[in-house]
C-alpha cells in the first residue's frame, strides 16, 4: 500500500492505523496514485477485538471519492470567482445557504444600496427589514419561489435613511448533484 499513497498523505494513513488502537475506529480521506492519475479515497475502519478485548484485526471499507472532491473544488472555485466579481461591481450580489438559512456571501455594496452592512446581514438582520410594508409580501413570495427551485425577477421599494429606493432583484436556485435546491444567488 505504501507505494500507492501520495507521500504527503502517508503520515495521515499511518496515524489512522494508530488511532484505531485507542478509539476503535477511524475515518480518513487521502490520495493514491493509480497509474498517472491521482484518486481520492475515503476509508472507514473498525477494530475487531478478541475475547480479551484486544484488537486483532481491522474491518473497513474504502470508497473512491474523487468525483465528489473535484465537484467540491469546482464549487469552491466558482464561489471564489463569484466573490471577486462581486467586489468589483456596484450592485449587491449574494449567495444564500437555503439549508442552513444564512448568507454565505453578500457584497460590500450592501451598505450603499440597502443601507445595512454585510456584517449586519451575516449577523442575522433580514434584508426584509428595509422593504416597504406594501411590497413585503411580494418579496416573501419570491423567496419562497427560489427556495422551491423557481428563479425570480421582481421590483420593490425599500426605505433607507428616510429615502424610498426602487430595487430590481433577480435570483436563481442552485442545486446539488441530486437536483436538490441548496442555495440561491442573486443580484
C-alpha positions in Angstrom: 0.0 0.0 0.0 2.9 2.3 0.8 3.9 2.8 -2.9 0.3 3.8 -3.9 -0.4 6.5 -1.3 0.9 10.0 -2.0 3.9 10.9 0.1 2.0 13.9 1.6 -0.8 11.6 2.9 1.3 8.7 4.2 1.6 10.1 7.7 -2.2 10.6 7.9 -2.8 6.9 7.0 -0.2 5.7 9.5 -1.7 7.8 12.2 -5.1 6.5 11.5 -3.9 2.9 12.0 -2.5 4.0 15.4 -5.8 5.8 16.3 -7.7 2.5 15.9 -5.8 1.2 18.9 -7.3 3.9 21.2 -10.6 4.9 19.6 -11.5 1.6 18.0 -12.2 3.1 14.6 -11.1 5.8 12.1 -12.4 7.7 9.1 -9.9 9.4 6.8 -9.6 10.8 3.3 -6.3 10.5 1.4 -4.9 10.4 -2.1 -3.5 7.4 -4.1 -1.6 7.1 -7.4 -3.4 5.0 -10.0 -1.1 5.0 -13.0 -0.5 8.7 -13.7 -3.8 9.6 -12.1 -4.4 10.8 -8.5 -7.6 9.5 -6.9 -9.2 10.4 -3.6 -10.1 7.6 -1.2 -12.4 7.7 1.8 -11.6 4.9 4.3 -13.5 3.9 7.3 -12.2 1.1 9.5 -13.2 -0.6 12.8 -11.1 -2.7 15.0 -12.2 -6.3 15.7 -11.4 -7.5 19.2 -10.8 -10.9 20.5 -12.4 -12.3 23.7 -9.9 -10.4 25.8 -10.8 -7.1 24.2 -7.6 -6.8 22.2 -7.8 -5.6 18.6 -6.6 -8.4 16.5 -7.6 -7.1 13.0 -9.4 -4.3 11.2 -12.5 -4.4 9.1 -13.4 -1.5 6.9 -14.4 0.0 3.6 -12.6 2.2 1.1 -14.5 4.3 -1.4 -13.3 6.3 -4.4 -14.5 9.9 -3.7 -12.5 11.6 -6.5 -15.6 12.9 -8.3 -17.0 14.3 -5.0 -13.7 16.1 -4.3 -13.5 17.5 -7.8 -17.1 18.8 -7.5 -16.2 20.4 -4.2 -13.1 22.1 -5.7 -15.2 23.4 -8.6 -17.8 24.8 -6.3 -15.1 26.5 -4.1 -13.5 27.9 -7.3 -16.9 29.2 -8.5 -17.6 30.8 -5.2 -14.2 32.5 -5.1 -14.7 33.8 -8.7 -18.2 35.0 -7.6 -16.7 36.9 -4.7 -14.0 38.5 -6.8 -16.6 39.6 -9.4 -18.9 41.0 -6.7 -16.2 43.1 -5.1 -15.6 45.0 -8.3 -19.3 45.7 -9.2 -21.6 48.3 -7.6 -24.7 46.1 -7.4 -25.4 43.9 -4.4 -24.6 40.2 -5.1 -25.3 37.4 -2.6 -25.1 33.7 -2.1 -27.6 32.3 0.4 -27.4 28.8 2.0 -31.1 27.6 2.0 -30.3 24.5 4.1 -28.7 26.5 7.0 -30.7 29.6 6.4 -27.8 32.0 6.3 -25.9 34.2 3.9 -22.6 32.7 2.7 -21.7 35.9 0.9 -23.1 39.4 0.4 -21.1 42.0 -1.5 -19.7 45.1 0.3 -22.0 47.4 -1.8 -24.8 46.2 0.5 -24.3 49.3 2.7 -24.5 51.7 -0.2 -27.6 50.1 -1.9 -29.6 48.7 1.1 -28.4 50.8 3.9 -27.1 47.9 6.0 -23.6 46.4 6.2 -22.6 43.0 5.2 -21.8 42.3 8.8 -25.3 43.1 9.9 -26.7 40.6 7.3 -24.3 37.9 8.4 -25.3 38.5 12.0 -28.9 37.7 11.0 -30.5 41.1 10.1 -33.0 40.3 7.4 -33.0 42.3 4.2 -36.8 42.3 4.6 -36.4 44.9 7.4 -35.9 47.7 4.9 -38.7 46.6 2.4 -41.8 48.8 2.5 -44.7 47.1 4.1 -46.8 47.3 0.8 -44.1 45.4 -1.1 -43.1 42.9 1.7 -45.4 40.1 0.6 -44.1 40.2 -2.9 -40.5 39.8 -1.6 -41.6 36.9 0.7 -43.4 35.1 -2.2 -40.3 35.5 -4.4 -38.1 34.0 -1.7 -40.5 31.0 -1.4 -40.3 30.5 -5.2 -36.5 30.4 -5.2 -36.3 28.1 -2.2 -38.6 25.8 -4.2 -36.3 25.9 -7.2 -38.0 28.7 -9.3 -35.9 31.7 -10.3 -37.5 35.1 -10.0 -37.2 38.7 -11.0 -39.1 41.4 -9.0 -39.1 45.1 -8.3 -39.9 46.5 -4.9 -39.3 49.5 -2.7 -37.1 49.9 0.4 -36.6 52.7 2.9 -33.0 53.8 3.6 -32.4 56.8 5.9 -35.9 58.1 5.1 -35.4 57.8 1.4 -37.5 55.4 -0.8 -35.4 53.4 -3.3 -36.7 51.1 -6.0 -34.8 47.8 -6.1 -34.8 45.4 -9.1 -33.8 42.0 -7.9 -33.1 38.7 -9.7 -32.4 35.4 -8.0 -31.8 31.9 -9.1 -31.7 28.5 -7.4 -28.5 26.5 -7.1 -28.9 22.7 -7.0 -26.6 19.9 -5.8 -25.7 16.9 -8.0 -29.0 15.2 -6.9 -31.1 18.2 -8.1 -32.0 19.4 -4.6 -32.0 23.2 -4.1 -29.3 24.0 -1.6 -28.6 27.7 -2.3 -29.7 30.7 -4.1 -27.8 33.5 -5.6 -28.8 36.9 -6.9 -28.3 40.5 -7.8 
